[in-house]
């Protein structure tokens, strides 16, 4: 009777161990897929960030700002006679 209980316990532990290995492999694959997805997202966001930095520098370029000031606001560089230097 005691041997039967021991065998049943060992079989139960064996089945539980097999289930745990199966779950572990499944979870490992799921997490690997998640890591790959997140790395792809990271790369996409890095590319987008670089493009946004380039666009930001383009919009803020001095030549563009000066051209927009001339065209849209009718602004111009003051002549030397129009400049005032303020000293402390």
Jmol script that loads the backbone (N, CA, C; Angstrom):
load data "model"
ATOM      1  N   UNK A   1       0.817  -1.192   0.000  1.00  0.00           N
ATOM      2  CA  UNK A   1       0.000   0.000   0.000  1.00  0.00           C
ATOM      3  C   UNK A   1       0.864   1.260   0.000  1.00  0.00           C
ATOM      4  N   UNK A   2       1.930   1.230   0.769  1.00  0.00           N
ATOM      5  CA  UNK A   2       2.828   2.379   0.868  1.00  0.00           C
ATOM      6  C   UNK A   2       3.548   2.619  -0.452  1.00  0.00           C
ATOM      7  N   UNK A   3       3.929   1.559  -1.146  1.00  0.00           N
ATOM      8  CA  UNK A   3       4.627   1.677  -2.427  1.00  0.00           C
ATOM      9  C   UNK A   3       3.687   2.289  -3.463  1.00  0.00           C
ATOM     10  N   UNK A   4       2.412   1.920  -3.434  1.00  0.00           N
ATOM     11  CA  UNK A   4       1.422   2.457  -4.374  1.00  0.00           C
ATOM     12  C   UNK A   4       1.294   3.970  -4.202  1.00  0.00           C
ATOM     13  N   UNK A   5       1.235   4.450  -2.964  1.00  0.00           N
ATOM     14  CA  UNK A   5       1.151   5.890  -2.688  1.00  0.00           C
ATOM     15  C   UNK A   5       2.415   6.604  -3.166  1.00  0.00           C
ATOM     16  N   UNK A   6       3.555   5.994  -2.932  1.00  0.00           N
ATOM     17  CA  UNK A   6       4.815   6.588  -3.364  1.00  0.00           C
ATOM     18  C   UNK A   6       4.883   6.669  -4.877  1.00  0.00           C
ATOM     19  N   UNK A   7       4.472   5.593  -5.560  1.00  0.00           N
ATOM     20  CA  UNK A   7       4.462   5.602  -7.018  1.00  0.00           C
ATOM     21  C   UNK A   7       3.498   6.654  -7.551  1.00  0.00           C
ATOM     22  N   UNK A   8       2.325   6.750  -6.945  1.00  0.00           N
ATOM     23  CA  UNK A   8       1.336   7.752  -7.365  1.00  0.00           C
ATOM     24  C   UNK A   8       1.891   9.157  -7.166  1.00  0.00           C
ATOM     25  N   UNK A   9       2.533   9.375  -6.055  1.00  0.00           N
ATOM     26  CA  UNK A   9       3.137  10.682  -5.774  1.00  0.00           C
ATOM     27  C   UNK A   9       4.230  11.005  -6.786  1.00  0.00           C
ATOM     28  N   UNK A  10       5.072  10.025  -7.104  1.00  0.00           N
ATOM     29  CA  UNK A  10       6.146  10.236  -8.074  1.00  0.00           C
ATOM     30  C   UNK A  10       5.587  10.509  -9.472  1.00  0.00           C
ATOM     31  N   UNK A  11       4.542   9.794  -9.863  1.00  0.00           N
ATOM     32  CA  UNK A  11       3.913  10.031 -11.163  1.00  0.00           C
ATOM     33  C   UNK A  11       3.300  11.431 -11.193  1.00  0.00           C
ATOM     34  N   UNK A  12       2.641  11.814 -10.133  1.00  0.00           N
ATOM     35  CA  UNK A  12       2.045  13.147 -10.040  1.00  0.00           C
ATOM     36  C   UNK A  12       3.127  14.229 -10.132  1.00  0.00           C
ATOM     37  N   UNK A  13       4.231  14.033  -9.428  1.00  0.00           N
ATOM     38  CA  UNK A  13       5.332  14.987  -9.492  1.00  0.00           C
ATOM     39  C   UNK A  13       5.950  15.031 -10.893  1.00  0.00           C
ATOM     40  N   UNK A  14       6.036  13.884 -11.545  1.00  0.00           N
ATOM     41  CA  UNK A  14       6.553  13.820 -12.895  1.00  0.00           C
ATOM     42  C   UNK A  14       5.648  14.598 -13.861  1.00  0.00           C
ATOM     43  N   UNK A  15       4.342  14.404 -13.741  1.00  0.00           N
ATOM     44  CA  UNK A  15       3.393  15.121 -14.595  1.00  0.00           C
ATOM     45  C   UNK A  15       3.462  16.621 -14.322  1.00  0.00           C
ATOM     46  N   UNK A  16       3.522  16.997 -13.061  1.00  0.00           N
ATOM     47  CA  UNK A  16       3.631  18.420 -12.715  1.00  0.00           C
ATOM     48  C   UNK A  16       4.925  19.020 -13.246  1.00  0.00           C
ATOM     49  N   UNK A  17       5.990  18.273 -13.178  1.00  0.00           N
ATOM     50  CA  UNK A  17       7.270  18.740 -13.695  1.00  0.00           C
ATOM     51  C   UNK A  17       7.205  18.919 -15.210  1.00  0.00           C
ATOM     52  N   UNK A  18       6.586  17.980 -15.905  1.00  0.00           N
ATOM     53  CA  UNK A  18       6.438  18.085 -17.362  1.00  0.00           C
ATOM     54  C   UNK A  18       5.593  19.299 -17.724  1.00  0.00           C
ATOM     55  N   UNK A  19       4.517  19.528 -16.987  1.00  0.00           N
ATOM     56  CA  UNK A  19       3.673  20.700 -17.231  1.00  0.00           C
ATOM     57  C   UNK A  19       4.446  22.002 -16.970  1.00  0.00           C
ATOM     58  N   UNK A  20       5.257  21.997 -15.925  1.00  0.00           N
ATOM     59  CA  UNK A  20       6.047  23.183 -15.604  1.00  0.00           C
ATOM     60  C   UNK A  20       7.075  23.458 -16.709  1.00  0.00           C
ATOM     61  N   UNK A  21       7.703  22.428 -17.238  1.00  0.00           N
ATOM     62  CA  UNK A  21       8.664  22.611 -18.336  1.00  0.00           C
ATOM     63  C   UNK A  21       7.950  23.135 -19.569  1.00  0.00           C
ATOM     64  N   UNK A  22       6.790  22.558 -19.875  1.00  0.00           N
ATOM     65  CA  UNK A  22       6.015  23.004 -21.031  1.00  0.00           C
ATOM     66  C   UNK A  22       5.615  24.471 -20.885  1.00  0.00           C
ATOM     67  N   UNK A  23       5.130  24.853 -19.722  1.00  0.00           N
ATOM     68  CA  UNK A  23       4.737  26.247 -19.474  1.00  0.00           C
ATOM     69  C   UNK A  23       5.952  27.168 -19.566  1.00  0.00           C
ATOM     70  N   UNK A  24       7.077  26.716 -19.028  1.00  0.00           N
ATOM     71  CA  UNK A  24       8.302  27.516 -19.052  1.00  0.00           C
ATOM     72  C   UNK A  24       8.767  27.767 -20.482  1.00  0.00           C
ATOM     73  N   UNK A  25       8.721  26.745 -21.322  1.00  0.00           N
ATOM     74  CA  UNK A  25       9.121  26.901 -22.724  1.00  0.00           C
ATOM     75  C   UNK A  25       8.166  27.855 -23.426  1.00  0.00           C
ATOM     76  N   UNK A  26       6.875  27.692 -23.184  1.00  0.00           N
ATOM     77  CA  UNK A  26       5.874  28.577 -23.795  1.00  0.00           C
ATOM     78  C   UNK A  26       6.095  30.031 -23.364  1.00  0.00           C
ATOM     79  N   UNK A  27       6.306  30.240 -22.098  1.00  0.00           N
ATOM     80  CA  UNK A  27       6.517  31.600 -21.565  1.00  0.00           C
ATOM     81  C   UNK A  27       7.804  32.200 -22.119  1.00  0.00           C
ATOM     82  N   UNK A  28       8.838  31.384 -22.241  1.00  0.00           N
ATOM     83  CA  UNK A  28      10.110  31.853 -22.799  1.00  0.00           C
ATOM     84  C   UNK A  28       9.919  32.305 -24.244  1.00  0.00           C
ATOM     85  N   UNK A  29       9.202  31.539 -25.030  1.00  0.00           N
ATOM     86  CA  UNK A  29       8.945  31.917 -26.425  1.00  0.00           C
ATOM     87  C   UNK A  29       8.102  33.189 -26.505  1.00  0.00           C
ATOM     88  N   UNK A  30       7.104  33.282 -25.650  1.00  0.00           N
ATOM     89  CA  UNK A  30       6.249  34.470 -25.643  1.00  0.00           C
ATOM     90  C   UNK A  30       7.057  35.717 -25.295  1.00  0.00           C
ATOM     91  N   UNK A  31       7.906  35.593 -24.296  1.00  0.00           N
ATOM     92  CA  UNK A  31       8.721  36.734 -23.888  1.00  0.00           C
ATOM     93  C   UNK A  31       9.763  37.088 -24.948  1.00  0.00           C
ATOM     94  N   UNK A  32      10.310  36.084 -25.635  1.00  0.00           N
ATOM     95  CA  UNK A  32      11.255  36.345 -26.718  1.00  0.00           C
ATOM     96  C   UNK A  32      10.568  37.114 -27.838  1.00  0.00           C
ATOM     97  N   UNK A  33       9.358  36.698 -28.189  1.00  0.00           N
ATOM     98  CA  UNK A  33       8.593  37.418 -29.206  1.00  0.00           C
ATOM     99  C   UNK A  33       8.305  38.850 -28.766  1.00  0.00           C
ATOM    100  N   UNK A  34       7.978  39.027 -27.504  1.00  0.00           N
ATOM    101  CA  UNK A  34       7.700  40.365 -26.978  1.00  0.00           C
ATOM    102  C   UNK A  34       8.952  41.247 -27.042  1.00  0.00           C
ATOM    103  N   UNK A  35      10.102  40.683 -26.702  1.00  0.00           N
ATOM    104  CA  UNK A  35      11.358  41.429 -26.771  1.00  0.00           C
ATOM    105  C   UNK A  35      11.649  41.850 -28.206  1.00  0.00           C
ATOM    106  N   UNK A  36      11.454  40.937 -29.144  1.00  0.00           N
ATOM    107  CA  UNK A  36      11.698  41.271 -30.550  1.00  0.00           C
ATOM    108  C   UNK A  36      10.741  42.359 -31.031  1.00  0.00           C
ATOM    109  N   UNK A  37       9.485  42.277 -30.614  1.00  0.00           N
ATOM    110  CA  UNK A  37       8.507  43.303 -30.993  1.00  0.00           C
ATOM    111  C   UNK A  37       8.897  44.657 -30.418  1.00  0.00           C
ATOM    112  N   UNK A  38       9.316  44.653 -29.157  1.00  0.00           N
ATOM    113  CA  UNK A  38       9.709  45.908 -28.516  1.00  0.00           C
ATOM    114  C   UNK A  38      10.990  46.474 -29.131  1.00  0.00           C
ATOM    115  N   UNK A  39      11.914  45.624 -29.538  1.00  0.00           N
ATOM    116  CA  UNK A  39      13.122  46.099 -30.200  1.00  0.00           C
ATOM    117  C   UNK A  39      12.791  46.722 -31.550  1.00  0.00           C
ATOM    118  N   UNK A  40      11.869  46.119 -32.265  1.00  0.00           N
ATOM    119  CA  UNK A  40      11.430  46.697 -33.542  1.00  0.00           C
ATOM    120  C   UNK A  40      10.781  48.052 -33.314  1.00  0.00           C
ATOM    121  N   UNK A  41       9.945  48.138 -32.297  1.00  0.00           N
ATOM    122  CA  UNK A  41       9.292  49.411 -31.956  1.00  0.00           C
ATOM    123  C   UNK A  41      10.338  50.450 -31.556  1.00  0.00           C
ATOM    124  N   UNK A  42      11.346  50.021 -30.798  1.00  0.00           N
ATOM    125  CA  UNK A  42      12.423  50.924 -30.383  1.00  0.00           C
ATOM    126  C   UNK A  42      13.162  51.463 -31.604  1.00  0.00           C
ATOM    127  N   UNK A  43      13.487  50.586 -32.541  1.00  0.00           N
ATOM    128  CA  UNK A  43      14.185  51.013 -33.749  1.00  0.00           C
ATOM    129  C   UNK A  43      13.340  51.980 -34.563  1.00  0.00           C
ATOM    130  N   UNK A  44      12.038  51.705 -34.661  1.00  0.00           N
ATOM    131  CA  UNK A  44      11.142  52.597 -35.397  1.00  0.00           C
ATOM    132  C   UNK A  44      11.082  53.968 -34.727  1.00  0.00           C
ATOM    133  N   UNK A  45      10.987  53.970 -33.404  1.00  0.00           N
ATOM    134  CA  UNK A  45      10.932  55.237 -32.679  1.00  0.00           C
ATOM    135  C   UNK A  45      12.250  56.003 -32.766  1.00  0.00           C
ATOM    136  N   UNK A  46      13.376  55.289 -32.756  1.00  0.00           N
ATOM    137  CA  UNK A  46      14.679  55.945 -32.915  1.00  0.00           C
ATOM    138  C   UNK A  46      14.775  56.616 -34.285  1.00  0.00           C
ATOM    139  N   UNK A  47      14.305  55.924 -35.312  1.00  0.00           N
ATOM    140  CA  UNK A  47      14.310  56.494 -36.664  1.00  0.00           C
ATOM    141  C   UNK A  47      13.420  57.729 -36.723  1.00  0.00           C
ATOM    142  N   UNK A  48      12.239  57.616 -36.134  1.00  0.00           N
ATOM    143  CA  UNK A  48      11.320  58.759 -36.130  1.00  0.00           C
ATOM    144  C   UNK A  48      11.917  59.935 -35.357  1.00  0.00           C
ATOM    145  N   UNK A  49      12.589  59.651 -34.240  1.00  0.00           N
ATOM    146  CA  UNK A  49      13.225  60.699 -33.444  1.00  0.00           C
ATOM    147  C   UNK A  49      14.297  61.417 -34.267  1.00  0.00           C
ATOM    148  N   UNK A  50      15.100  60.657 -34.989  1.00  0.00           N
ATOM    149  CA  UNK A  50      16.120  61.261 -35.848  1.00  0.00           C
ATOM    150  C   UNK A  50      15.505  62.144 -36.919  1.00  0.00           C
ATOM    151  N   UNK A  51      14.406  61.687 -37.508  1.00  0.00           N
ATOM    152  CA  UNK A  51      13.727  62.490 -38.525  1.00  0.00           C
ATOM    153  C   UNK A  51      13.153  63.767 -37.919  1.00  0.00           C
ATOM    154  N   UNK A  52      12.606  63.653 -36.712  1.00  0.00           N
ATOM    155  CA  UNK A  52      12.061  64.843 -36.050  1.00  0.00           C
ATOM    156  C   UNK A  52      13.154  65.845 -35.687  1.00  0.00           C
ATOM    157  N   UNK A  53      14.316  65.340 -35.259  1.00  0.00           N
ATOM    158  CA  UNK A  53      15.431  66.241 -34.971  1.00  0.00           C
ATOM    159  C   UNK A  53      15.884  66.973 -36.226  1.00  0.00           C
ATOM    160  N   UNK A  54      15.941  66.251 -37.330  1.00  0.00           N
ATOM    161  CA  UNK A  54      16.321  66.857 -38.602  1.00  0.00           C
ATOM    162  C   UNK A  54      15.294  67.909 -39.017  1.00  0.00           C
ATOM    163  N   UNK A  55      14.026  67.577 -38.880  1.00  0.00           N
ATOM    164  CA  UNK A  55      12.971  68.530 -39.225  1.00  0.00           C
ATOM    165  C   UNK A  55      13.034  69.760 -38.316  1.00  0.00           C
ATOM    166  N   UNK A  56      13.292  69.538 -37.034  1.00  0.00           N
ATOM    167  CA  UNK A  56      13.392  70.645 -36.079  1.00  0.00           C
ATOM    168  C   UNK A  56      14.529  71.581 -36.456  1.00  0.00           C
ATOM    169  N   UNK A  57      15.671  71.007 -36.808  1.00  0.00           N
ATOM    170  CA  UNK A  57      16.802  71.852 -37.182  1.00  0.00           C
ATOM    171  C   UNK A  57      16.534  72.588 -38.488  1.00  0.00           C
ATOM    172  N   UNK A  58      15.776  71.953 -39.389  1.00  0.00           N
ATOM    173  CA  UNK A  58      15.437  72.609 -40.650  1.00  0.00           C
ATOM    174  C   UNK A  58      14.507  73.791 -40.413  1.00  0.00           C
ATOM    175  N   UNK A  59      13.478  73.589 -39.581  1.00  0.00           N
ATOM    176  CA  UNK A  59      12.518  74.667 -39.315  1.00  0.00           C
ATOM    177  C   UNK A  59      13.168  75.826 -38.571  1.00  0.00           C
ATOM    178  N   UNK A  60      14.176  75.551 -37.776  1.00  0.00           N
ATOM    179  CA  UNK A  60      14.801  76.599 -36.983  1.00  0.00           C
ATOM    180  C   UNK A  60      16.067  77.171 -37.588  1.00  0.00           C
ATOM    181  N   UNK A  61      16.391  76.777 -38.813  1.00  0.00           N
ATOM    182  CA  UNK A  61      17.605  77.272 -39.450  1.00  0.00           C
ATOM    183  C   UNK A  61      17.528  78.788 -39.628  1.00  0.00           C
ATOM    184  N   UNK A  62      18.642  79.465 -39.381  1.00  0.00           N
ATOM    185  CA  UNK A  62      18.658  80.932 -39.442  1.00  0.00           C
ATOM    186  C   UNK A  62      18.270  81.443 -40.824  1.00  0.00           C
ATOM    187  N   UNK A  63      18.732  80.787 -41.867  1.00  0.00           N
ATOM    188  CA  UNK A  63      18.408  81.233 -43.220  1.00  0.00           C
ATOM    189  C   UNK A  63      16.900  81.168 -43.459  1.00  0.00           C
ATOM    190  N   UNK A  64      16.260  80.127 -42.970  1.00  0.00           N
ATOM    191  CA  UNK A  64      14.819  80.003 -43.147  1.00  0.00           C
ATOM    192  C   UNK A  64      14.079  81.058 -42.340  1.00  0.00           C
ATOM    193  N   UNK A  65      14.506  81.269 -41.102  1.00  0.00           N
ATOM    194  CA  UNK A  65      13.861  82.281 -40.259  1.00  0.00           C
ATOM    195  C   UNK A  65      14.008  83.663 -40.897  1.00  0.00           C
ATOM    196  N   UNK A  66      15.197  83.954 -41.390  1.00  0.00           N
ATOM    197  CA  UNK A  66      15.418  85.256 -42.026  1.00  0.00           C
ATOM    198  C   UNK A  66      14.555  85.403 -43.282  1.00  0.00           C
ATOM    199  N   UNK A  67      14.482  84.356 -44.090  1.00  0.00           N
ATOM    200  CA  UNK A  67      13.661  84.410 -45.305  1.00  0.00           C
ATOM    201  C   UNK A  67      12.195  84.606 -44.960  1.00  0.00           C
ATOM    202  N   UNK A  68      11.707  83.897 -43.946  1.00  0.00           N
ATOM    203  CA  UNK A  68      10.310  84.048 -43.542  1.00  0.00           C
ATOM    204  C   UNK A  68      10.050  85.457 -43.007  1.00  0.00           C
ATOM    205  N   UNK A  69      11.014  86.010 -42.265  1.00  0.00           N
ATOM    206  CA  UNK A  69      10.856  87.361 -41.745  1.00  0.00           C
ATOM    207  C   UNK A  69      10.777  88.369 -42.890  1.00  0.00           C
ATOM    208  N   UNK A  70      11.593  88.174 -43.892  1.00  0.00           N
ATOM    209  CA  UNK A  70      11.564  89.088 -45.044  1.00  0.00           C
ATOM    210  C   UNK A  70      10.266  88.949 -45.837  1.00  0.00           C
ATOM    211  N   UNK A  71       9.874  87.695 -46.128  1.00  0.00           N
ATOM    212  CA  UNK A  71       8.725  87.456 -46.990  1.00  0.00           C
ATOM    213  C   UNK A  71       7.389  87.699 -46.285  1.00  0.00           C
ATOM    214  N   UNK A  72       7.207  87.155 -45.123  1.00  0.00           N
ATOM    215  CA  UNK A  72       5.903  87.203 -44.443  1.00  0.00           C
ATOM    216  C   UNK A  72       5.702  88.476 -43.624  1.00  0.00           C
ATOM    217  N   UNK A  73       6.785  88.967 -43.029  1.00  0.00           N
ATOM    218  CA  UNK A  73       6.656  90.118 -42.131  1.00  0.00           C
ATOM    219  C   UNK A  73       7.246  91.394 -42.710  1.00  0.00           C
ATOM    220  N   UNK A  74       7.774  91.319 -43.914  1.00  0.00           N
ATOM    221  CA  UNK A  74       8.393  92.477 -44.576  1.00  0.00           C
ATOM    222  C   UNK A  74       9.469  93.112 -43.708  1.00  0.00           C
ATOM    223  N   UNK A  75      10.242  92.288 -43.045  1.00  0.00           N
ATOM    224  CA  UNK A  75      11.322  92.790 -42.203  1.00  0.00           C
ATOM    225  C   UNK A  75      12.604  92.858 -43.022  1.00  0.00           C
ATOM    226  N   UNK A  76      13.530  93.711 -42.581  1.00  0.00           N
ATOM    227  CA  UNK A  76      14.808  93.843 -43.267  1.00  0.00           C
ATOM    228  C   UNK A  76      15.890  94.154 -42.245  1.00  0.00           C
ATOM    229  N   UNK A  77      17.147  93.886 -42.627  1.00  0.00           N
ATOM    230  CA  UNK A  77      18.274  94.231 -41.768  1.00  0.00           C
ATOM    231  C   UNK A  77      18.360  95.742 -41.665  1.00  0.00           C
ATOM    232  N   UNK A  78      18.548  96.287 -40.479  1.00  0.00           N
ATOM    233  CA  UNK A  78      18.695  97.738 -40.375  1.00  0.00           C
ATOM    234  C   UNK A  78      20.049  98.195 -40.916  1.00  0.00           C
ATOM    235  N   UNK A  79      20.075  99.384 -41.464  1.00  0.00           N
ATOM    236  CA  UNK A  79      21.337  99.967 -41.923  1.00  0.00           C
ATOM    237  C   UNK A  79      22.172 100.332 -40.721  1.00  0.00           C
ATOM    238  N   UNK A  80      23.450 100.628 -40.976  1.00  0.00           N
ATOM    239  CA  UNK A  80      24.354 100.998 -39.887  1.00  0.00           C
ATOM    240  C   UNK A  80      23.865 102.250 -39.176  1.00  0.00           C
ATOM    241  N   UNK A  81      23.235 103.161 -39.904  1.00  0.00           N
ATOM    242  CA  UNK A  81      22.740 104.409 -39.297  1.00  0.00           C
ATOM    243  C   UNK A  81      21.517 104.159 -38.416  1.00  0.00           C
ATOM    244  N   UNK A  82      20.835 103.062 -38.619  1.00  0.00           N
ATOM    245  CA  UNK A  82      19.627 102.761 -37.837  1.00  0.00           C
ATOM    246  C   UNK A  82      19.937 101.942 -36.589  1.00  0.00           C
ATOM    247  N   UNK A  83      21.144 101.434 -36.490  1.00  0.00           N
ATOM    248  CA  UNK A  83      21.499 100.578 -35.352  1.00  0.00           C
ATOM    249  C   UNK A  83      21.870 101.420 -34.139  1.00  0.00           C
ATOM    250  N   UNK A  84      21.431 100.945 -32.994  1.00  0.00           N
ATOM    251  CA  UNK A  84      21.767 101.611 -31.724  1.00  0.00           C
ATOM    252  C   UNK A  84      22.456 100.567 -30.844  1.00  0.00           C
ATOM    253  N   UNK A  85      23.626 100.927 -30.339  1.00  0.00           N
ATOM    254  CA  UNK A  85      24.363 100.044 -29.451  1.00  0.00           C
ATOM    255  C   UNK A  85      24.137 100.522 -28.034  1.00  0.00           C
ATOM    256  N   UNK A  86      23.655  99.630 -27.211  1.00  0.00           N
ATOM    257  CA  UNK A  86      23.386  99.952 -25.799  1.00  0.00           C
ATOM    258  C   UNK A  86      24.492  99.345 -24.966  1.00  0.00           C
ATOM    259  N   UNK A  87      25.113 100.177 -24.152  1.00  0.00           N
ATOM    260  CA  UNK A  87      26.175  99.685 -23.276  1.00  0.00           C
ATOM    261  C   UNK A  87      25.714  99.845 -21.833  1.00  0.00           C
ATOM    262  N   UNK A  88      26.129  98.960 -20.987  1.00  0.00           N
ATOM    263  CA  UNK A  88      25.685  99.038 -19.591  1.00  0.00           C
ATOM    264  C   UNK A  88      26.325 100.185 -18.834  1.00  0.00           C
TER     265      UNK A  88
END
end "model"
wireframe off; spacefill off
backbone 0.3
color backbone group
